[in-house]
Amino acid sequence: MEWLSRTLSQEPTLLALSITVIVTVFIFSARKAHLNHLAKMKKINDSFNVK
């Protein structure tokens, strides 16, 4: 736990920036996966609704 206390006391800005970058990457990845899922579901739905 000493490394954690040293990291928090020395560079809180760097820690906050790192967490922000990780969360941002996760959000963009989740959004892309969601949009891909919606596109696949639309394709499947369109294949059943032949007019």
TIPA-241080 format. One record per residue (C-alpha): x, y, z; residue in three letters. Coordinates in Angstrom, 2 decimals. Each point is the difference from the previous one (the first is absolute). Layout:
# TIPA-241080
X, Y, Z, residu
X, Y, Z, Ala;
...
END
This chain:
# TIPA-241080
X, Y, Z, residu
0.00, 0.00, 0.00, Met;
3.02, 2.28, 0.22, Glu;
0.19, 0.29, -3.79, Trp;
-3.62, 1.14, -0.08, Leu;
0.47, 2.67, 2.62, Ser;
3.18, 1.22, -1.76, Arg;
-1.79, 0.15, -3.34, Thr;
-2.95, 1.88, 1.43, Leu;
2.15, 2.50, 1.87, Ser;
2.45, 0.68, -2.85, Gln;
-2.10, 0.25, -3.14, Glu;
-3.76, 0.23, 0.58, Pro;
-0.40, 1.76, -3.35, Thr;
1.70, -2.83, -1.85, Leu;
-2.17, -2.56, 1.78, Leu;
-3.18, 1.91, -0.83, Ala;
1.09, 0.35, -3.62, Leu;
0.75, -3.72, -0.27, Ser;
-3.38, -0.95, 1.43, Ile;
-1.73, 2.45, -2.33, Thr;
1.75, -1.46, -3.04, Val;
-0.90, -3.56, 0.99, Ile;
-3.65, 0.89, 0.60, Val;
-0.17, 1.91, -3.30, Thr;
1.43, -2.93, -1.96, Val;
-2.48, -2.34, 1.69, Phe;
-2.93, 2.30, -0.86, Ile;
1.00, 0.24, -3.66, Phe;
0.49, -3.77, -0.21, Ser;
-3.38, -0.67, 1.59, Ala;
-1.67, 2.50, -2.34, Arg;
1.58, -1.61, -3.06, Lys;
-1.07, -3.47, 1.16, Ala;
-3.53, 1.27, 0.59, His;
-0.22, 1.56, -3.45, Leu;
1.31, -3.21, -1.59, Asn;
-2.61, -1.95, 1.93, His;
-2.77, 2.30, -1.18, Leu;
1.16, -0.36, -3.60, Ala;
0.01, -3.79, 0.26, Lys;
-3.44, -0.03, 1.60, Met;
-1.35, 2.28, -2.76, Lys;
1.46, -2.31, -2.64, Lys;
-1.63, -3.04, 1.64, Ile;
-3.31, 1.82, 0.38, Asn;
0.04, 1.10, -3.63, Asp;
0.63, -3.56, -1.16, Ser;
-3.21, -1.15, 1.72, Phe;
-2.11, 2.91, -1.23, Asn;
0.12, -0.77, -3.71, Val;
-2.48, 2.17, -1.84, Lys;
END
